């Protein structure tokens, strides 16, 4: 999300493909081998695409191996900036703007600056901003650095079914809310709106008798749906006009989301303050006053969900992650 991931045509919203799609792999075939401490993950906690990487990193226990930089949720004309850090510089990369890592990789790059991004610390160069691939590689290429008990987020026997499911979720939900929110004519908006709720109805039906999207355990598919739906009532329902109903008005999806939110590795990465300030203050074309809504009340996220009655083993044969590092804990303003 953010500058670089979107293009606003006169009649149709489109999402740009990631320009820098190198992969960090076990064998280093793209020139970037997996190596503990070498790379830095740059995110905004406001961004659903970056939040996928936050959740995967936590679930897999990669905090010691892959350091984290968190950008200010409110961008300026140079995009993502490190004004949350002392002196406005990332303490590891030594830069004020993520764009500096992009420039180090490709001078005069004509595109925008997006998160998530992985930066090579020794050179200061951007490695990848491929938000679709980063989490899959964390799950499959970084296995030697996973914590003991890390879950299998992209299990090989389920990949074909998962890929098909995630493609539909991406098209109609993850990206569908943006197509609705940034539509420039009624027909375009109504088509996106219909796609969003058609897919949500299908997902609600799917989850009525299974705890997670793929059955008994958490997978990448759940991560990708979670990071959109956790923003739904706070942002997409009103700001993006996806207002047929709120998440809290769908009993199945609301219980499913509370279950995930209360699972270590999910809710402890969510900052509702960052989310709301980004969408309502940055998208001035949609919200020209810049007023950030006071609601909705987030305390419902902590209410009992009773999804454990469906059975399942959230982490399969593994275990939950421990608490987040102290420096990565969500401030009180961003949580219930």
C-alpha positions, 0 to 999 in steps of 0.5 A, spaced: 500 500 500 502 507 499 505 510 493 507 505 488 502 500 489 497 504 486 495 507 480 489 511 479 486 512 472 481 516 470 476 510 470 479 504 473 483 503 479 489 498 478 494 496 483 501 496 480 506 490 480 512 490 484 518 493 480 523 489 485 521 482 485 528 479 487 527 473 492 531 472 498 532 464 498 536 458 501 541 458 495 541 465 493 539 464 486 537 471 485 544 474 489 540 474 496 542 468 500 538 467 507 542 470 512 541 472 519 541 479 521 543 481 513 536 484 512 531 489 514 524 489 513 521 496 513 513 496 514 508 501 516 503 498 521 497 502 517 498 498 511 495 491 510 500 488 505 506 490 510 502 487 515 502 480 512 509 480 513 509 482 520 504 477 522 508 471 518 515 474 521 512 473 528 508 466 527 515 464 524 519 467 530 524 470 525 525 477 529 532 475 531 534 474 524 530 479 520 530 486 524 524 491 523 523 498 521 516 501 522 515 507 518 510 513 520 503 512 518 502 519 515 507 520 509 509 526 506 511 528 499 517 523 499 512 517 501 514 513 507 519 516 512 522 514 519 520 520 523 518 515 529 525 514 530 530 519 534 532 524 529 528 522 524 532 516 522 532 509 521 537 507 527 540 501 522 539 504 515 541 511 517 536 514 512 530 518 513 526 516 507 525 509 505 526 512 498 533 512 499 534 505 499 530 505 493 535 510 490 541 506 492 538 500 488 536 504 482 537 511 480 531 515 478 527 509 479 520 512 476 515 508 480 513 510 487 515 507 494 511 502 497 511 497 503 513 492 505 520 492 503 526 488 505 533 492 505 540 489 504 543 492 511 550 492 508 549 496 502 543 500 504 540 497 497 532 495 496 532 487 495 524 486 494 518 490 495 514 484 492 508 483 497 505 477 494 512 473 495 515 476 501 511 472 506 511 465 502 519 466 502 519 467 509 515 461 510 519 456 505 526 459 504 527 461 511 526 455 515 533 454 518 532 460 522 524 459 524 523 458 531 522 451 534 515 450 534 514 454 528 507 453 524 507 450 517 504 456 513 504 454 506 503 446 506 505 443 500 499 438 499 495 444 500 498 449 495 494 448 489 487 449 493 490 455 497 493 459 491 486 459 488 483 461 494 488 466 495 487 469 488 480 470 489 481 473 496 486 478 493 482 480 487 475 481 491 477 483 498 484 485 499 484 489 492 476 489 492 476 494 497 481 499 494 477 498 487 471 500 491 474 506 495 478 509 489 472 508 484 471 514 480 464 512 477 458 509 480 458 503 475 466 501 477 464 502 484 458 498 484 461 492 481 467 492 486 462 493 492 458 487 489 465 483 488 467 484 496 460 482 499 459 476 494 466 474 496 465 475 504 459 471 503 462 465 500 468 466 506 463 466 511 459 460 509 466 456 508 468 458 515 461 456 518 464 449 520 471 450 519 475 454 524 480 456 519 480 457 511 484 451 510 481 447 515 484 445 522 490 450 522 492 457 521 496 458 514 498 464 509 491 464 507 488 466 514 494 471 514 492 475 508 484 475 509 486 477 516 490 483 514 484 486 510 478 484 515 481 487 521 481 494 518 474 493 515 470 497 520 475 502 522 476 504 515 473 500 509 466 500 511 465 508 511 472 511 508 471 506 502 464 505 502 464 498 503 457 499 507 452 493 506 454 491 513 460 491 518 464 486 520 461 485 527 454 484 523 457 477 520 457 472 526 461 467 523 466 472 520 466 476 526 468 470 531 473 468 526 476 474 526 476 475 534 479 468 534 485 470 530 486 477 533 486 473 540 492 468 537 499 470 539 502 473 532 496 476 530 493 482 534 499 483 537 501 486 530 495 491 529 495 498 531 489 501 530 491 508 531 496 508 525 491 504 521 486 510 522 491 516 521 494 513 515 487 512 511 483 518 513 489 523 513 493 521 507 487 519 502 485 527 502 482 526 495 477 521 499 477 525 506 479 532 504 478 534 512 483 530 514 478 528 520 480 521 523 474 518 526 474 517 534 470 510 533 469 504 532 470 502 539 475 496 539 474 493 545 470 488 542 476 484 539 477 481 546 470 478 547 470 471 547 469 468 540 467 460 542 471 458 535 475 453 539 468 449 539 470 447 532 476 444 534 482 445 530 490 446 532 492 453 530 499 451 530 498 444 527 504 440 531 507 447 533 506 452 538 504 459 539 510 464 538 512 468 545 511 475 546 513 480 541 520 484 543 519 490 548 521 495 542 515 492 538 509 492 542 503 496 540 502 502 544 496 503 548 493 508 543 493 503 538 490 497 541 483 495 545 
